[in-house]
Amino acid sequence: MYTITKEVYFCYGHRLMHHPGKCRNLHGHSVKAAISISQPELNTQGMVCDFADIRDCVEQYIDQHLDHNFLLHKDDPIIPMLKSQNERFLALDEHPTAEVLSKMIFEYLQQQGLNVKQVVLWETSSASACYSTN
């Protein structure tokens, strides 16, 4: 099995309601997402796929939904205020953790036909979460 990995970078804000620590407060992250794609055979150009194809596919999704956006649980009481001020946010069914974001990116790329092996989201330089096929 051949595997390639493409890194992309973006920023987002969030908070984790009911978290016992600092993460319950409004804050932001500059993150790195490492996206790994696998194929049992190389294409006619000797590649799993072109790195640019991964970039183009994922950057469109990230720009539209995640980058410079505020990610909140759908029950967060701050949502009405953000709506009243026409602020950009994305309400999620789950808490907006690095684990959830890595799964969101994984599932989007899978829906686009890429054979995603894993997505690792580095929330800080020393902390990451991964969603994978196993």
SERO-4910 file (N, C-alpha, C, O; in steps of 0.05 Angstrom, whole numbers):
BEGIN
 pado doro    nc1    nc2    nc3   cac1   cac2   cac3    cc1    cc2    cc3    oc1    oc2    oc3
  Met    A     17    -24      0      0      0      0     18     25      0     36     27     16
  Tyr    A     12     43    -18     26     69    -19     10     90     -4    -15     90     -5
  Thr    A     24    107     10     10    128     25     26    155     22     50    155     23
  Ile    A     11    176     17     22    203     16      8    220     37    -15    214     44
  Thr    A     21    241     46      9    259     66     13    288     57     35    296     49
  Lys    A     -9    303     58     -9    331     51    -17    347     76    -37    340     89
  Glu    A     -1    368     83     -8    385    105    -22    410     96    -14    422     75
  Val    A    -42    418    111    -56    444    106    -58    458    132    -59    446    154
  Tyr    A    -60    484    131    -61    501    155    -85    519    155    -92    530    134
  Phe    A    -97    523    178   -120    542    180   -123    550    209   -111    539    227
  Cys    A   -141    570    213   -146    580    240   -176    579    245   -193    581    227
  Tyr    A   -183    574    270   -211    575    278   -214    582    307   -194    580    323
  Gly    A   -237    591    315   -244    597    343   -265    577    352   -280    567    336
  His    A   -265    572    378   -286    555    389   -286    557    420   -270    572    431
  Arg    A   -303    542    432   -303    537    460   -317    511    465   -333    502    449
  Leu    A   -310    498    487   -322    472    494   -339    477    519   -329    477    541
  Met    A   -365    479    514   -383    483    536   -380    461    557   -376    438    550
  His    A   -382    469    582   -381    450    605   -354    437    609   -351    419    625
  His    A   -333    446    594   -306    435    598   -297    445    626   -302    468    633
  Pro    A   -283    428    641   -275    436    668   -251    455    668   -245    467    689
  Gly    A   -238    459    646   -214    476    645   -217    500    628   -240    509    623
  Lys    A   -195    511    618   -194    536    603   -210    534    577   -219    555    566
  Cys    A   -213    511    566   -225    507    539   -255    514    539   -268    515    518
  Arg    A   -267    519    563   -295    528    564   -297    557    556   -319    566    549
  Asn    A   -275    571    555   -275    600    547   -271    602    517   -259    585    504
  Leu    A   -280    625    506   -276    631    478   -246    633    473   -231    647    487
  His    A   -236    618    452   -208    619    445   -204    609    417   -223    600    404
  Gly    A   -180    611    406   -175    603    379   -150    586    376   -134    584    395
  His    A   -147    574    353   -124    557    347   -115    562    318   -131    568    300
  Ser    A    -89    561    314    -77    559    288    -68    530    285    -50    521    299
  Val    A    -81    515    267    -77    486    266    -64    477    240    -63    491    220
  Lys    A    -53    453    242    -43    438    219    -59    413    217    -63    399    236
  Ala    A    -69    407    193    -82    382    187    -64    366    168    -57    376    147
  Ala    A    -57    342    176    -41    324    159    -60    303    148    -71    287    163
  Ile    A    -63    303    122    -82    285    108    -67    264     93    -51    269     76
  Ser    A    -73    239    100    -59    216     88    -78    201     69   -100    194     77
  Ile    A    -69    197     45    -85    183     24    -69    158     16    -45    159     13
  Ser    A    -83    135     14    -70    110      7    -82     98    -18   -106    102    -24
  Gln    A    -66     83    -33    -75     67    -56    -57     43    -58    -33     44    -52
  Pro    A    -68     20    -66    -51     -4    -69    -33     -2    -94    -12    -15    -94
  Glu    A    -41     14   -113    -25     17   -138    -21     46   -144    -38     63   -137
  Leu    A      0     53   -158      5     80   -167    -10     85   -193    -15     67   -208
  Asn    A    -17    111   -197    -30    117   -223    -10    118   -245     14    111   -242
  Thr    A    -18    125   -269     -1    124   -293     22    144   -291     42    141   -306
  Gln    A     20    163   -273     42    182   -269     61    174   -246     79    188   -238
  Gly    A     56    150   -235     73    140   -214     66    152   -187     84    154   -169
  Met    A     41    161   -183     33    174   -158      9    161   -146     -7    147   -160
  Val    A      5    164   -119    -20    158   -107    -41    177   -118    -62    168   -127
  Cys    A    -36    202   -117    -50    224   -130    -33    248   -128    -13    248   -114
  Asp    A    -41    269   -141    -25    294   -141    -31    308   -115    -54    311   -106
  Phe    A    -10    318   -102    -13    333    -77    -31    357    -81    -47    364    -63
  Ala    A    -30    369   -104    -47    392   -110    -76    385   -111    -93    402   -103
  Asp    A    -83    361   -119   -111    352   -119   -122    351    -90   -144    358    -85
  Ile    A   -105    341    -72   -113    340    -44   -117    368    -34   -137    375    -21
  Arg    A    -97    385    -39    -98    413    -29   -123    427    -40   -138    439    -24
  Asp    A   -128    425    -66   -151    439    -78   -177    429    -66   -195    445    -60
  Cys    A   -179    403    -62   -204    392    -52   -209    400    -23   -231    410    -16
  Val    A   -189    397     -6   -193    403     22   -193    433     28   -208    441     46
  Glu    A   -178    449     14   -178    478     20   -205    490     14   -213    509     28
  Gln    A   -218    481     -6   -245    492    -12   -264    486     11   -279    504     20
  Tyr    A   -263    462     22   -280    455     45   -272    471     69   -289    482     83
  Ile    A   -246    472     75   -237    486     99   -244    516     97   -253    528    116
  Asp    A   -239    528     74   -245    557     70   -275    562     75   -283    582     87
  Gln    A   -292    544     65   -321    548     67   -331    544     95   -350    558    104
  His    A   -320    524    109   -332    516    134   -316    521    160   -327    526    181
  Leu    A   -289    520    158   -273    520    182   -255    544    186   -254    556    208
  Asp    A   -241    552    165   -220    573    168   -232    600    176   -252    609    164
  His    A   -221    612    196   -230    637    207   -260    637    212   -274    656    206
  Asn    A   -269    615    223   -297    612    231   -298    606    261   -278    597    273
  Phe    A   -320    610    273   -324    604    301   -341    579    302   -364    578    292
  Leu    A   -330    558    314   -343    531    315   -355    527    343   -341    529    363
  Leu    A   -381    521    343   -395    518    368   -413    494    368   -422    485    347
  His    A   -419    484    392   -440    464    395   -467    477    389   -471    501    396
  Lys    A   -485    463    376   -511    475    368   -527    486    391   -545    503    387
  Asp    A   -522    477    416   -536    487    439   -522    510    454   -530    518    476
  Asp    A   -500    520    443   -485    541    456   -502    566    458   -513    576    438
  Pro    A   -505    577    483   -522    601    486   -511    627    473   -525    647    472
  Ile    A   -487    626    463   -476    650    450   -486    653    421   -484    674    409
  Ile    A   -498    632    410   -507    632    382   -526    655    375   -523    668    355
  Pro    A   -547    659    392   -565    681    385   -551    709    382   -558    725    365
  Met    A   -532    714    400   -517    739    398   -501    741    372   -501    762    359
  Leu    A   -488    719    365   -473    719    340   -491    723    316   -484    738    298
  Lys    A   -514    710    316   -533    714    295   -542    743    293   -543    755    271
  Ser    A   -548    756    316   -557    783    316   -536    803    306   -543    824    296
  Gln    A   -511    796    308   -489    813    299   -479    805    271   -459    815    262
  Asn    A   -492    786    258   -484    775    232   -455    765    232   -441    768    213
  Glu    A   -448    753    254   -421    741    257   -421    713    244   -441    699    245
  Arg    A   -398    706    233   -395    679    221   -391    658    243   -374    662    261
  Phe    A   -405    636    241   -402    614    259   -413    589    246   -428    590    227
  Leu    A   -405    566    257   -416    540    248   -425    525    273   -409    520    291
  Ala    A   -451    519    273   -462    503    296   -460    474    289   -470    465    268
  Leu    A   -448    458    307   -444    430    303   -462    414    322   -469    423    343
  Asp    A   -469    390    313   -484    371    330   -467    361    353   -477    353    374
  Glu    A   -441    361    349   -422    351    369   -405    375    379   -405    396    367
  His    A   -391    371    401   -374    392    411   -350    395    392   -340    375    381
  Pro    A   -342    420    386   -321    425    366   -293    419    375   -276    437    378
  Thr    A   -288    394    380   -261    385    389   -244    379    364   -254    377    342
  Ala    A   -218    376    369   -200    368    347   -207    341    336   -205    336    312
  Glu    A   -217    323    353   -226    297    344   -249    299    324   -249    286    303
  Val    A   -268    316    331   -292    319    313   -283    333    287   -293    325    266
  Leu    A   -266    353    288   -257    366    264   -241    347    246   -245    348    221
  Ser    A   -224    330    257   -209    311    240   -229    292    226   -224    285    203
  Lys    A   -250    284    240   -270    266    228   -285    281    206   -291    269    185
  Met    A   -292    306    210   -306    322    190   -290    323    164   -301    319    143
  Ile    A   -264    330    167   -247    332    143   -244    305    130   -246    303    105
  Phe    A   -240    284    145   -238    256    135   -263    249    118   -260    241     95
  Glu    A   -286    253    130   -311    245    116   -316    261     91   -325    251     71
  Tyr    A   -309    287     91   -312    303     67   -294    293     45   -303    289     22
  Leu    A   -269    287     51   -250    278     30   -259    250     20   -256    244     -4
  Gln    A   -269    234     38   -279    207     29   -303    211     10   -304    196    -10
  Gln    A   -321    229     16   -344    235     -1   -335    245    -29   -349    242    -48
  Gln    A   -311    258    -30   -301    268    -55   -286    247    -71   -275    252    -92
  Gly    A   -286    222    -61   -274    200    -75   -245    194    -69   -232    177    -82
  Leu    A   -233    208    -50   -205    203    -42   -204    179    -22   -221    177     -5
  Asn    A   -185    162    -25   -181    139     -7   -166    148     18   -142    143     20
  Val    A   -180    162     35   -167    174     59   -160    152     79   -177    135     85
  Lys    A   -135    152     88   -126    134    108   -129    146    136   -139    133    154
  Gln    A   -122    171    139   -125    185    164   -122    215    161   -111    225    142
  Val    A   -134    229    180   -130    258    183   -122    263    211   -135    256    230
  Val    A    -98    276    214    -88    284    240    -90    314    242    -80    328    224
  Leu    A   -103    324    262   -106    353    267    -89    361    291    -94    352    313
  Trp    A    -69    378    286    -52    388    307    -64    414    317    -62    434    304
  Glu    A    -76    413    341    -89    436    353    -68    455    364    -71    479    365
  Thr    A    -46    444    374    -23    459    383      2    443    373     -1    422    361
  Ser    A     25    454    377     50    440    368     55    414    383     71    398    374
  Ser    A     41    410    405     46    386    421     21    369    425     23    349    440
  Ala    A     -1    375    413    -25    360    417    -40    356    391    -46    376    376
  Ser    A    -47    331    385    -61    325    360    -83    305    365    -83    290    385
  Ala    A   -102    304    346   -123    284    346   -124    272    319   -118    285    299
  Cys    A   -131    246    317   -131    232    291   -157    217    287   -168    205    306
  Tyr    A   -167    218    262   -189    201    254   -179    184    231   -168    195    212
  Ser    A   -182    158    232   -171    140    212   -190    117    206   -209    112    220
  Thr    A   -182    102    185   -198     78    178   -190     54    195   -203     33    193
  Asn    A   -170     56    211   -160     35    230   -131     37    233   -119     22    248
***
